[in-house]
Amino acid sequence: MSVVGNNRVGIPIVLLHDAEGAVVTVETKRGELIRGLLFEAEDMMNLYIKKAVVLGPTPGAKRRVEQVYVRGTEIVFIVLPEMLRHAPMFQRITHWRKHGGAPREEVGGVA
């Protein structure tokens, strides 16, 4: 079992899924900055953002859109909220490094 579970996705993807419902900023290859509410993130890093503000690559180009879908291959970087530093996923990683393996599976609340 990996640090992030059996679903075969890596740490960045799990972190992106944890950011759903928060405000994120995305820079695209075209130079646009998109800031809005991350409604859904897919495993291929495609993002569905609501209530977004899109700043174009040229200065002063700013528009508001109700929703935008950003393909994962067009993303340069994503700015996530600071609150994700305390995500439960990081506790699993700390346990993995300290004990050399995944925490025991709990069945019925008993470890």
Buried (B, 14 or more C-beta within 10 A) or exposed (E): EEBBEEEEBEBEBBBBBBBBEEBBBBBBEEEBBBBBBBBEBBBEBBBBBEBBBBBEEEEEEEEEEEEBEBEBEBBEEBEBBEEBEEBEBBEBEEBBEEEEEBEEEEEEEEE
